[in-house]
């Protein structure tokens, strides 16, 4: 099961630095900006990219997001241990 996190949206790891987050955001934003990309879902993807950057570039919000993500991950592992399905 693959979880679409803000990290996967930007194509970075959870230990990415601010500079790596910023670089990934700029690359993805240019690629999916509705003025540059005319595909039907470009606008929706661009909104997700903006939201991911908004959270991950703010140290306080990123910390809260990471805590929530880790809590979710722990709950899933507890309820569905690897090899139980």
C-alpha positions in Angstrom: 0.0 0.0 0.0 1.5 3.3 -1.1 0.7 6.4 0.9 0.8 9.8 -0.9 2.6 12.0 1.5 3.8 15.6 1.1 7.3 14.0 0.8 6.3 11.8 -2.1 4.4 14.6 -3.8 7.6 16.6 -3.9 9.8 13.5 -4.6 12.0 14.0 -1.5 12.9 12.0 1.5 11.7 12.7 5.1 15.2 13.9 6.0 15.3 16.5 3.2 16.8 19.9 4.0 15.1 23.2 3.5 17.2 23.7 0.4 16.2 20.3 -1.0 12.5 21.0 -0.3 12.8 24.4 -2.0 14.5 22.9 -5.1 12.0 20.1 -5.4 9.1 22.5 -5.1 10.5 24.8 -7.8 11.1 21.9 -10.2 7.6 20.4 -9.7 5.9 23.8 -9.7 7.4 24.6 -13.1 6.5 21.2 -14.4 2.8 21.3 -13.3 2.0 25.0 -13.4 -1.3 25.4 -15.2 0.1 28.1 -17.5 2.9 25.7 -18.7 1.1 22.3 -18.5 -2.2 22.0 -20.3 -3.1 18.5 -19.0 -6.5 18.1 -17.3 -5.1 17.3 -13.9 -2.2 19.8 -13.9 -4.1 22.3 -11.7 -5.0 19.7 -9.1 -1.4 18.4 -9.0 -0.1 22.0 -8.7 -2.4 22.7 -5.7 -1.0 19.5 -4.0 2.6 20.7 -4.7 1.8 24.1 -3.2 0.2 22.6 -0.1 3.2 20.2 0.4 5.7 23.1 0.1 3.6 25.3 2.4 3.7 22.6 5.2 7.2 21.2 4.7 8.9 24.6 4.4 7.6 25.8 7.8 9.6 24.0 10.6 6.7 24.1 13.1 4.1 22.8 10.6 6.6 20.2 9.3 7.2 18.9 12.8 3.5 18.5 13.4 3.0 16.9 10.1 5.8 14.4 10.8 4.3 13.5 14.2 0.9 13.0 12.6 2.4 10.9 9.8 4.4 8.8 12.3 1.2 8.3 14.4 -0.7 7.2 11.4 2.1 4.8 10.3 2.3 3.3 13.8 -1.5 2.7 13.9 -1.5 1.0 10.5 1.4 -1.2 11.5 -0.3 -2.1 14.7 -3.6 -3.0 13.1 -2.1 -4.6 10.0 1.3 -6.1 10.9 3.5 -7.0 7.9 2.6 -10.5 6.7 -0.8 -10.6 8.3 -2.8 -10.0 5.2 
